[in-house]
Amino acid sequence: MTVLYVVRHAHSHYNPDELGRPLSAKGTKDAKTVCQMLKNEKIDRIFSSPYRRAVETVETLSALVKKDIIIEDALRERTLSDVPLENFAFAIEKVWENSSFKWEGGESNNEAQQRGVKAIFNLLHTYEGEKMVISTHGNIMVLIMNYFNPLYHFKFWKQLDMPDIYKLSFDGVTHVDVERMWRRA
């Protein structure tokens, strides 16, 4: 079995610097809890989106298990638009209603899902039988999970915590199980 611990990054205060936005004080505290939860899982590899908040979420784990964080660009959050959108809630719901729709300069659900799933299949093929942590973002996380099971959709995304952890188990590239590991304090 190959196991992916897919981690939605901990809380960060919104600002337009997607790449450099750090965790908030609450996010830093929660990230330490995530790392404590995962430290005894016999992790073989840690992958992260290049975004600072995703990397910071697993930095303590990296030190605890003595594994480097491998940056994987394809795990970055979906680009909703390259121009400011007036109503985020409306904008995000619109892309989930129509998987091929995209805002100006953004990615459709189909495009973002294809990018994320390609990265996951690459990891499954390259590191078969290993346990990996994948530190990423809510939308791309759910789009990847949705590829393997349509139960993971917009309503599921809306109820995610920040952070959140889902353990996905695979036999080869066949998804066989999912378990939520994070419990809101």
C-alpha positions as CSV (number, residue, x, y, z in Angstrom):
1,M,0.0,0.0,0.0
2,T,1.1,3.6,-0.7
3,V,-0.3,6.1,1.7
4,L,-0.7,9.8,1.1
5,Y,-1.3,12.1,4.1
6,V,-2.9,15.0,2.3
7,V,-2.6,18.1,4.5
8,R,-4.5,21.3,3.9
9,H,-2.2,24.1,5.2
10,A,-2.9,25.8,8.5
11,H,-4.5,29.2,8.8
12,S,-3.0,32.3,7.3
13,H,-4.4,35.8,7.0
14,Y,-5.3,36.6,3.5
15,N,-3.2,39.0,1.5
16,P,-2.5,39.0,-2.3
17,D,1.0,37.5,-2.0
18,E,0.0,33.9,-2.7
19,L,3.6,32.7,-2.8
20,G,4.9,34.4,0.4
21,R,1.9,34.5,2.7
22,P,2.9,33.1,6.1
23,L,0.9,31.2,8.7
24,S,-0.9,33.2,11.3
25,A,-0.2,32.7,15.0
26,K,-3.1,30.3,15.2
27,G,-1.9,28.6,12.0
28,T,1.6,28.1,13.5
29,K,0.1,26.5,16.6
30,D,-2.1,24.2,14.6
31,A,0.8,23.3,12.3
32,K,2.7,22.0,15.3
33,T,-0.3,19.8,16.2
34,V,-0.5,18.5,12.6
35,C,3.2,17.6,12.8
36,Q,2.8,15.9,16.2
37,M,-0.1,13.8,14.7
38,L,2.0,12.7,11.8
39,K,5.4,12.2,13.5
40,N,4.8,8.5,14.3
41,E,3.4,7.5,10.9
42,K,6.8,6.4,9.6
43,I,6.8,9.0,6.9
44,D,9.2,8.3,3.9
45,R,8.9,11.6,2.1
46,I,7.4,15.1,2.5
47,F,6.1,17.1,-0.4
48,S,4.8,20.6,-0.4
49,S,3.3,23.3,-2.6
50,P,5.8,26.1,-3.0
51,Y,3.6,28.5,-1.2
52,R,5.0,29.6,2.2
53,R,1.9,28.7,4.2
54,A,2.0,25.1,2.9
55,V,5.8,24.7,3.6
56,E,5.4,26.2,7.1
57,T,2.7,23.7,7.9
58,V,5.1,20.8,7.6
59,E,8.4,22.4,8.7
60,T,8.3,21.0,12.2
61,L,7.4,17.5,10.8
62,S,10.5,17.8,8.5
63,A,12.7,18.4,11.6
64,L,11.0,15.7,13.7
65,V,11.3,12.9,11.1
66,K,14.5,14.2,9.6
67,K,13.2,14.3,6.0
68,D,13.6,17.2,3.7
69,I,10.6,19.0,2.3
70,I,10.5,18.5,-1.5
71,I,8.8,21.3,-3.3
72,E,6.3,20.2,-6.0
73,D,5.0,23.1,-8.0
74,A,2.0,21.1,-9.2
75,L,0.6,21.0,-5.6
76,R,0.1,24.8,-5.6
77,E,-3.4,26.2,-5.1
78,R,-5.5,26.5,-8.2
79,T,-5.4,30.0,-9.8
80,L,-8.9,31.3,-9.6
81,S,-8.1,34.5,-11.6
82,D,-5.1,36.8,-12.3
83,V,-7.3,39.8,-11.7
84,P,-9.1,40.8,-8.4
85,L,-12.6,39.3,-8.2
86,E,-15.3,41.3,-6.4
87,N,-17.0,38.3,-4.7
88,F,-14.8,35.4,-3.8
89,A,-17.7,33.2,-2.7
90,F,-19.6,33.7,-6.0
91,A,-16.4,33.2,-8.0
92,I,-15.4,29.9,-6.3
93,E,-19.0,28.5,-6.5
94,K,-19.1,29.3,-10.2
95,V,-16.0,27.2,-11.1
96,W,-17.4,24.3,-9.1
97,E,-20.8,24.5,-10.9
98,N,-19.1,24.2,-14.3
99,S,-15.8,22.2,-14.3
100,S,-14.7,23.7,-17.6
101,F,-15.5,27.4,-16.6
102,K,-12.6,29.7,-15.7
103,W,-12.2,33.3,-14.8
104,E,-9.8,35.6,-16.6
105,G,-6.3,34.2,-16.2
106,G,-7.5,31.4,-14.0
107,E,-7.7,27.6,-14.1
108,S,-10.9,25.7,-14.5
109,N,-11.6,22.8,-12.2
110,N,-10.7,20.4,-15.0
111,E,-7.3,22.1,-15.6
112,A,-6.4,22.4,-11.9
113,Q,-7.5,18.8,-11.3
114,Q,-5.5,17.5,-14.2
115,R,-2.4,19.2,-12.9
116,G,-2.8,17.9,-9.4
117,V,-3.7,14.4,-10.3
118,K,-0.8,14.1,-12.7
119,A,1.5,15.0,-9.8
120,I,-0.2,12.4,-7.6
121,F,0.1,9.6,-10.2
122,N,3.8,10.5,-10.6
123,L,4.3,10.1,-6.8
124,L,2.3,6.8,-6.7
125,H,4.4,5.4,-9.5
126,T,7.8,6.7,-8.3
127,Y,7.4,5.9,-4.6
128,E,5.1,2.9,-4.6
129,G,4.7,1.4,-1.1
130,E,5.9,4.5,0.7
131,K,4.2,6.9,3.1
132,M,4.2,10.5,2.0
133,V,2.9,13.8,3.4
134,I,1.5,16.2,0.8
135,S,1.1,19.7,2.1
136,T,-1.2,21.6,-0.2
137,H,-4.3,23.8,-0.4
138,G,-8.1,23.3,0.0
139,N,-9.2,23.6,-3.6
140,I,-6.5,21.5,-5.3
141,M,-6.7,19.0,-2.5
142,V,-10.5,18.5,-3.0
143,L,-10.1,18.5,-6.8
144,I,-7.5,15.7,-6.5
145,M,-9.7,13.7,-4.1
146,N,-12.7,14.3,-6.4
147,Y,-10.9,12.5,-9.2
148,F,-10.8,9.4,-7.1
149,N,-14.3,9.8,-5.6
150,P,-17.1,12.3,-6.7
151,L,-18.2,12.5,-3.0
152,Y,-15.5,15.1,-2.7
153,H,-17.0,18.3,-4.2
154,F,-17.8,21.9,-3.4
155,K,-19.9,21.2,-0.3
156,F,-17.1,19.0,1.0
157,W,-14.5,21.8,0.3
158,K,-16.7,24.3,2.2
159,Q,-16.6,22.1,5.4
160,L,-12.8,21.6,5.4
161,D,-10.8,22.8,8.3
162,M,-7.7,24.8,8.1
163,P,-5.6,22.7,8.6
164,D,-7.1,19.4,7.7
165,I,-5.6,16.0,7.1
166,Y,-6.9,13.1,5.0
167,K,-5.1,9.8,4.8
168,L,-5.5,8.3,1.3
169,S,-4.5,4.7,0.7
170,F,-3.6,3.2,-2.7
171,D,-3.0,-0.3,-4.0
172,G,-0.7,0.6,-6.9
173,V,-2.6,3.6,-8.4
174,T,-6.1,2.3,-7.3
175,H,-7.6,4.4,-4.5
176,V,-8.8,2.0,-1.8
177,D,-9.5,4.0,1.3
178,V,-9.8,7.5,2.8
179,E,-9.7,8.5,6.5
180,R,-10.0,11.9,8.0
181,M,-7.3,12.3,10.7
182,W,-7.8,15.9,11.8
183,R,-10.3,16.7,14.5
184,R,-11.1,20.3,15.2
185,A,-10.1,21.2,18.8
